[in-house]
């Protein structure tokens, strides 16, 4: 959720911006990550000259995909050129020595990137003579102290052998970190005695160095030494680096595994780790277990699945004490997770009672209350084996009421589930009051937007104004990888502030798209509160939608210009009153309390021509 290892480890005494500025001054010829290479290059549209502040901050390329497993938290970020940022002050980069020259992803133009399926798996392809060099990465269950490790797979899709350099570097997506010492021993690189990179085959050559002798320059000059015995390097500036050069025959693959904080000394058996297809199948199974949206809007299904999977990863984010890394962000994520059919973790409740909650943190408490009280007067079974008792909810409820009811980002529709819960417990609804907005960071450019706030604003306008232009823009803001930063530079189209691949932004996208499917208030479930002209005549499918009153699936089909609605609703056990379903955009005035059925509506009054013609 919040990628903060960089700020907690490596003995960093300066801020990331100060550290980055100092590192550039100490090692001007050093190879830097993609964002920093562009931000320092005058010919780039991302160029930002020094401003005299003594800081260099990534305000032009906070774009990455967060890698992790369900509930593990973020294990690493992969940037647009395949650099694996561990968040522990170091990263794993890669370079390819082809027959013509060394090809460096951070400086190349012909690099393409896409997801493998909808989960946090990324493939990066770089054009070299004769074909592509391909880099794939995904997270697996970790070892030692790491909740998850990252598998990196390289493939030579050409007809000639190449040299692959795998390099441990002290910089990443958010800035320059610190590596005091690297040690190369056989097929392993150890970073400051803790983080490790294991490679499937021993290297043919090795280079180590620091601020005064960047291994990148050594390798690309052909001066890397033969690999013989252990070799290490200590750098007083914290810019130690190491590179392993491994021959990669034509059409061959090579694996490595990155463990950021493990203390396990055994080298990993890389062949036993799950491959990309197995991991993709697992993520598909998770997606199928939750809501599935199929709208006529291009890219909606893929964007929703990617955002939902990002939320699932974030449920495991913890800081060094085992608490949530950021309580406010986790609250928002947990609320979205409840809409995906995933409960927030019940063991968080004792830490939340008997103290004030932040506005955003209270989203998680609201999610827990929704899960616990929707089903019966005694308990709600969440998932297969988790039971949340109502007395626990009653203990928590008073502490979230003020925080939720006073959140200016929430509408009466948002507050409806809490209002219903209060009524079931015999408590009155408190009046809502405004709370001050959060300040905007001074490092963000004027032409920037907060993605989650924009998604929330669109959700609030559903049924009042056509929000589908904004919806398309928000989907485009996630890019081809469907990964949204906290803050987006609208001129560059790239992240400029906050977290890359933000769990909070993903949660907001999930909430928006679910609301496009159906909006819940105290009186009814409104299916498809908006139906844009571009959707007329096209099918819509929504399945396994989680609400506070039950699970809902429905579809829209067309008989000429007339829409037909098919639905199936399963109320939670113990629900007393029948649930009213409406479809205001296609059939104003229609409603039903039937649990399943189908109905053929008349031609909608607002249907576009010529669809409306008989």
BALO-871178 format. One record per residue (C-alpha): x, y, z; residue in one letter. Coordinates in steps of 0.2 Angstrom, whole numbers, plus 5000, padded with zeros to 4 digits. Layout:
<atoms>
XYZa;...
</atoms>
This chain:
<atoms>
500050005000x;501350135006x;503050095000x;504150155014x;505550035017x;506650165009x;506350285023x;506650155037x;508150055032x;509950085026x;510450215039x;509750365029x;509850525039x;509350635025x;507650645015x;507550554999x;507650724989x;509250774999x;509950604997x;509650604978x;510450774976x;511950724986x;512250564976x;512150654960x;513450774965x;514550634972x;514350524956x;513850624941x;514250494928x;513350354938x;511950264929x;510250314937x;508450244935x;507350294921x;506450434929x;508050514935x;508950494918x;507550584910x;507350714923x;509250764921x;509250764902x;508950934894x;508250854878x;506850764888x;505150834891x;505350784909x;506950884911x;506950984928x;508451094931x;509151114948x;508051234958x;509351274972x;508351184985x;509651054988x;508350914984x;508050814968x;506250734969x;505350624957x;504050744950x;503950674932x;503950484933x;503150404948x;502550264938x;502750084942x;501849924946x;501749854964x;502249674965x;501549564979x;500449414984x;498749424991x;498849495008x;500849505008x;500949695005x;502049764992x;503649664990x;504449774976x;504049904962x;504449874944x;504750034935x;504350064916x;506049994911x;506049834922x;507049904936x;506549804952x;506449934967x;506449834983x;506049984994x;507549935005x;508650074998x;509249964983x;508549894966x;508949764953x;509349834936x;509749734920x;510749774904x;511049674888x;512649654878x;512149614860x;513249604845x;513249794842x;513349864859x;512649864877x;510849904878x;510249994894x;508349994897x;508450164907x;509150244891x;508350154877x;506850204867x;506250044860x;505549974876x;503749904878x;502849844894x;501249764898x;500449654911x;500349464911x;498549444915x;497749554927x;498849524942x;500449604947x;501449524934x;502449634922x;503349594905x;504649714899x;505249694881x;506849784874x;507249784855x;508949724851x;509749664835x;508749504829x;507349524841x;506949564859x;507649544876x;506249504888x;506149534907x;504649464917x;504349474935x;503049424948x;503049394967x;502949234976x;502849184995x;504349245003x;505649165015x;506449225031x;505849395036x;505149435018x;503249405016x;503549394998x;505049384986x;505149434968x;505549314953x;506349394938x;506449294922x;507549344907x;507249274889x;508349304874x;507149304859x;508449324846x;509449204836x;511149254844x;511849234861x;511949394872x;512749444888x;511549484902x;512049594916x;511049594933x;511549744943x;511149784961x;510949974962x;510650104976x;509250194968x;507450164963x;505750244959x;505650364974x;507450414975x;509250364979x;509450244994x;510950175001x;512050024999x;513650025010x;514249855005x;513949724992x;514649554992x;514649434977x;514949244980x;514549124966x;512849154960x;512249264975x;512349454978x;512149504996x;511749685000x;512249755017x;512249575024x;510349565023x;509549575006x;510049454992x;509849414974x;510049234969x;510349194950x;510049024942x;511849004935x;513549064941x;514149224932x;515549224919x;516149394925x;515849514940x;516049694943x;515949784960x;516149974964x;515350134970x;515350314967x;517050324960x;516950164949x;515250124944x;515149944938x;514049994924x;515550084916x;516649934920x;515449814912x;515049914896x;516849944893x;517149754893x;518249764909x;517249654921x;518349524929x;518249334929x;517149264943x;518249174955x;517949164974x;516949294984x;517249484981x;516549624990x;516549814990x;516249955003x;515750124998x;515850275010x;514550375000x;513350225001x;513350204982x;514050024982x;513449924967x;513849754959x;513449674943x;513449494937x;513749454919x;512949294913x;512949224895x;511149194888x;511149084873x;509849114859x;508049074864x;508649034882x;507949094899x;508749134915x;507949164932x;508349264947x;507549294964x;507549454974x;507349444993x;507449625001x;507649585019x;507849395021x;509049325034x;508949145026x;510649095021x;510148955010x;510148984991x;508448974983x;508048834971x;507348944957x;506648794947x;505448754961x;504648924961x;502948954953x;503049004935x;502149154927x;500749054920x;500448974937x;500449144946x;499249214932x;498049074935x;498049104954x;497649294951x;496249244939x;495449134952x;495449274964x;494649394951x;493349264947x;492949244966x;492449434967x;491349554957x;491649544938x;491149694927x;490849684909x;490449864902x;490449924884x;491850044889x;493449984882x;494749934896x;493449934910x;493649744914x;495549744914x;495649904924x;494449844937x;495349674939x;497049764940x;496349884953x;495549754963x;497149644963x;498049794969x;496849814984x;497149624988x;498949654989x;498849805000x;497849715014x;499549645020x;500449805021x;501349815038x;502649925046x;504049865056x;502949845072x;501749735063x;500449875062x;499749945046x;501050045037x;499750195035x;498150175045x;497250305034x;497650225018x;497350055025x;495550115030x;495150165012x;495850005005x;494949895018x;493249975013x;493549934995x;494049755000x;492349735008x;491549784992x;492549644984x;491949514996x;493549525007x;493449555025x;494549675034x;495649585046x;494749565063x;496349565073x;496449755069x;494949795080x;495749795097x;497049915091x;495650035085x;494450035100x;494650165114x;495550295104x;495050425091x;495150375072x;495650475057x;494350515044x;495050395031x;495550265044x;493650245049x;493250175031x;494050015037x;492950015053x;491450045042x;491949905031x;492049785046x;490349845052x;489549815035x;490249635035x;489649595053x;487949675053x;487249635036x;486949455039x;486149425056x;485849495073x;487249385080x;488649355068x;489249365050x;490349235042x;491649325032x;492449215019x;492549025024x;493149035042x;493149215049x;491749255061x;491549435067x;490449455083x;489249595084x;489849645102x;491549675094x;490649795081x;489649875095x;491349915104x;492049985088x;490550085081x;490550235092x;492350265087x;491950275069x;490350365069x;491050535070x;492450505058x;491350435045x;489950555047x;491050705047x;492050655031x;491550785018x;492050665004x;490550555008x;488850575002x;487150525010x;487250374998x;488950325006x;488350355023x;486750245020x;487550085026x;488150165042x;486450245045x;485550075043x;486749995055x;486450125068x;484550105066x;484749915069x;485749955085x;484450085091x;485650225089x;485150395081x;486150455066x;487250605070x;487250765060x;488650775047x;489850925048x;491250975036x;493050935040x;494551025032x;495350965016x;497050885017x;498451005011x;499250974994x;501150944994x;502151094988x;503250984977x;501750944965x;501651044950x;500151164947x;499451054933x;499150894944x;497650804950x;497350684965x;496750524957x;495750464971x;494850624974x;494450634956x;493750464956x;492750504972x;492050664964x;491450564948x;490650434960x;489750574969x;489050644952x;488350474947x;486550504942x;486750694942x;487850714927x;488650614913x;490250554921x;490850444908x;492050564900x;492850574917x;492750384918x;493750364902x;495050494907x;495250404924x;495550234915x;496750314903x;497650394918x;498150214924x;499050184907x;499250024898x;499749944915x;498150004924x;499250064938x;498750234946x;499950354955x;499250454969x;499550614960x;499550634941x;500450774930x;499050804918x;500350884905x;501550734906x;500250604909x;501450524923x;501450514941x;502150674950x;501750644969x;501350524982x;501450334979x;501650254962x;500350114959x;499450184974x;498250064984x;497150214989x;496950264970x;496550084966x;495250074980x;494450234973x;494450164955x;493650004962x;492250104971x;491950204956x;491750064944x;490649964957x;489550114958x;489350134939x;488649954941x;487449984955x;487250124969x;486550074986x;485550184997x;484350165011x;482850125000x;483450024985x;484849954975x;484950064959x;485649964944x;486550064931x;486250234938x;486950304922x;486850234904x;487750334892x;487250344873x;488750244868x;488150094878x;486450084869x;486249924860x;487649844869x;487749704882x;488149734900x;488549594912x;488849614931x;489149464942x;489449434961x;489249614966x;489349624985x;488149744994x;487649765012x;486049675009x;486649534998x;487549474982x;486849534965x;487149484947x;486249554932x;486349584913x;485649694900x;485249624883x;484349704868x;482849664858x;482949784844x;482849954853x;482149884869x;483249834883x;482949684893x;483549664911x;483949494919x;484449484938x;484749374952x;484849434970x;485349324985x;485049415002x;486249385016x;485549265029x;484449345042x;483949495031x;482249545037x;481549665024x;481449635005x;482649724994x;482049844981x;482949844964x;482749994952x;483550034935x;483250224934x;484250254918x;483350134907x;481650124915x;481250264927x;479850214939x;480150024938x;480549934953x;480449754960x;480749654976x;480849484966x;482449394970x;482649344951x;481849374935x;481849464919x;480949604911x;480849684894x;480749874896x;480049994883x;481150104872x;482050224884x;481450404882x;483250464881x;483850324868x;484950404855x;484350404836x;484150294826x;484050164840x;482450244847x;481550224830x;480350074830x;
</atoms>
